[in-house]
């Protein structure tokens, strides 16, 4: 499969052009009446990339679409003035930040509808689990065992693997702290779920289904009444 090249307009942060040829992209930009400097030119090498950056200036931006899909030109120009940390609290260099920025934007700009948002959450969820396991591997467990941690987080892991960040947060908020799952660490996980959740949840006006037994029965009863009325009219 050929490498895909994307042109993201800096002013609007919209995906304008997509092609497997850089020449085609450049020609399209010129015909659009703009220059290459007006766009982010991104390449997708179909490479597995685990996003690690978690905090910028104390704010959790882990895979957050509002952060990564904004114009970060000024941020990069003043990169040394910002405090950028990864999942383990380690400093992140500019080169790593730029690489992760391109990778994150590629994924975010290719989300296709709500199903695509769920798929994105599933991908990020599995990366989150990989980072969590890295944190475990680098921990010297003394008074609590990894198996005990796994048992406490079993339901959370299942939800995270299906992209159900909203539900996972509810359980994380109720987990009893211990020597490993400290209040600070649990809050970090909750912040990451909050920041990364790409799902645009439906409002009451947008619901397509309603999981309410009483309402479902009311609908069924109404349907029966309508059928009886129609039969009487036919007679």
Residue pairs with C-beta under 8 A, 6 or more apart in sequence:
1 46
2 20
3 20
3 43
3 44
3 45
3 46
4 18
4 19
4 20
4 43
4 44
5 18
5 19
5 20
5 21
5 22
5 25
5 41
5 42
5 43
5 44
6 15
6 17
6 18
6 40
6 41
6 42
6 43
6 44
6 106
6 109
7 15
7 16
7 17
7 18
7 25
7 28
7 29
7 39
7 40
7 41
7 42
8 14
8 15
8 16
8 39
8 40
8 42
8 105
8 109
9 16
9 34
9 38
9 39
10 38
10 39
10 40
10 71
10 73
11 38
11 71
13 69
13 70
13 71
15 109
16 28
16 29
16 32
16 39
17 24
17 25
17 28
17 29
17 32
19 25
19 28
22 41
25 41
26 36
29 35
29 36
29 38
29 39
40 102
40 105
42 102
42 105
42 106
42 109
43 102
44 106
49 100
49 103
50 127
50 130
50 131
51 62
51 63
51 100
51 103
51 104
51 124
51 127
52 86
52 87
52 92
52 96
52 100
52 131
53 61
53 62
53 84
53 85
53 86
53 92
53 96
53 97
53 100
54 60
54 61
54 62
54 85
54 86
54 87
54 188
54 192
55 61
55 62
55 83
55 84
55 85
56 67
56 82
56 83
56 84
56 85
57 82
57 83
58 83
60 188
60 191
60 192
60 194
60 195
61 67
61 68
61 195
62 87
62 191
62 192
62 195
62 196
63 104
63 124
63 195
63 196
63 198
64 195
64 196
65 108
65 198
67 195
68 101
68 104
68 105
68 108
69 105
69 108
69 109
72 101
75 82
76 94
76 97
76 98
79 94
79 97
80 94
84 91
84 92
84 97
85 91
85 92
86 92
87 131
87 134
87 135
88 134
88 135
88 138
107 120
107 123
108 120
108 198
110 116
111 117
111 119
111 120
111 198
114 199
114 200
117 198
117 199
117 200
118 163
118 199
119 163
120 163
120 198
121 163
121 164
121 165
121 196
121 197
121 198
121 199
122 161
122 162
122 163
124 163
124 196
124 198
125 160
125 161
125 162
125 163
125 165
126 160
126 161
128 160
128 192
128 193
128 196
129 157
129 160
129 161
132 189
136 146
136 149
139 180
141 149
141 180
142 179
143 179
144 178
144 179
144 180
148 178
149 178
149 180
149 181
150 157
152 175
152 176
152 178
152 181
153 175
153 181
155 171
156 168
156 171
156 172
156 175
159 165
159 167
159 168
159 171
160 168
160 193
163 199
165 193
165 194
165 196
165 197
165 199
166 193
166 197
166 199
166 201
168 193
169 190
169 193
169 194
172 186
172 189
172 190
172 193
173 186
173 190
175 181
175 186
177 183
177 186
202 208
210 216
